[in-house]
Amino acid sequence: MTTQTTPKLTRDTLEIPYRHVTTHFIDGAWRESQGQDTIEVTDPATNTVWGSVPVGNEDDVNAAVDAAHAAFTTGPWSKTTPTERAEIMLRIADEIETRATGLSLTNTLENGSPVAETSGAAANAASIFRYFATLVPELEADDVRPFPNGQGESLVRKDPIGVCALIAPWNFPINLMVTKLAPALLAGCTVVMKPASPTPLSFRIIVDAVTAARVPAGVVNYVTGPGRMGDLMVRHPKVAKVAFTGSTPVGRHIAAACGELLRPVTLELGGKSSAIVMEDADLDEMSAKLIRSCMRNTGQTCYISTRILAPASRYDKVVDMVTETIAAAPQGDPLDPATVFGPSANLSQYKSVLEHLESAKAEGARVTTGGKPAQLHDKLAEGLFIQPTVLADVTPEMRVAREEIFGPVITILKYTDPHDAISLANNTEFGLGGIVFGSDQEQTLEVAEAMNTGSVGMNFFASNHAAPFGGRNDSGLGVEYGPEGLAAYLSYKSIHRGLK
Ligand code: NDP
């Protein structure tokens, strides 16, 4: 009898659709860039360059926006019915699923997200398209509203807002762009998209899926290049709406530009979310959920709860269990399906995380596991790995308790009673995620309700395409997902008529 083993993925034999490219996607075709420079794409696990994309210039941005504008004003897209667009979106979902392997591997090589994470990227992207396709009734239902004084009625129309500039970060380069693209397409908008510079290749595969689904030319445009290209998109006179996910400083900059231009904008920014462990929490359950809710994607997820708030009476036990769980999670090659912790996604992130660790030590935090760069071997010896780290005895004024670290680092703070826990959780400029671990459902819900944040989980956290997702305070403006996320791509018009 022969036994079959799954062949181990090696970097040289991977089937990846794109490595070195010189084009942007403009007006229905991959076109040569007008810019002369290139951006190198680096595998953070080996710290080696494996791909490149062009740095576009103003001409590329103008061509992309002009194509989107022509497709919006004269092309068929905004005139199609929501049902017709939803049918195309279902085809896009199917096309994405046929490209799952290329999407997963490209994403992993771009930012070091473990394949255990990226292997779900295509299914998740397809599911977002399928979800928004179910929202056709939101757009097609007749909405006739009588005047309160009976003198007439108003027909409320939901028009597509126009050309949308969509800008995504590097931590989830596929999902965070699809989250914007799918509602924009259902609404009848056309788009110009720009990925983050470290992760420009994976989304090309989604663009191919869109093309294969026969989306008309000009509806979807995709350009690569640095932040300055994003700035040109945001300020372009033919752009009607901006949707951005990334850092709070860049979000503020975009908000200022949009404020000046009176241009609608959705911003999904940083977070510093808390996991409140109640006195009666089941700590085994907390440990089982810890990686997904507090350290997803090597700690590079905006909504995860990286500040654990533990009751004084169980503080040492919580620290022990968190330390044990983090220390036991395998770190290594992100191409290995068993890997939980990969490398930092890029050099600037790697340096920023190490700086945070140094500040924590200097300010008196106690490292219970990890705390420094991880030395891996062979091909991974030069990789950007940092040991998964737990910091205990963290106090609210420490830098690591206030700033988003965006790396494999958990901080644990102590609280005295539930009021203290809530006030510690809310003592942040951010307000994106959060989780409460507790056995008493009523009390767990009460604490969840008291947290000043856009989303919060009870013994569980996952984002739900059907429910609004967004941040409060410095975590952003507006929401994505759900009918509320679709509304951001609509412009309302009331047509009044008098009754005879
Ligand atoms: P940025 O905010 O710098 O980048 C996000 C996107 O915005 C990228 O596509 C970037 O392009 C683009 N961009 C940069 N400058 C401008 C501009 N002036 N106008 C328009 N677009 C612009 O995030 P970073 O990638 O530098 O990450 C820094 C920090 O942000 C992380 O440490 C983390 O704290 C936080 N972050 C939060 C995320 C979230 O999900 N909320 C996601 C990623 C990061 P380019 O890459 O070419 O500069």
Residues whose N, C-alpha, C, O or C-beta is under 5 A from the ligand:
A	BS01	NDP	I167 A168 P169 W170 N171 K194 P195 A196 S197 P198 G225 P226 G227 G230 D231 T245 G246 S247 V250 E268 L269 G270 C302 E404 F406
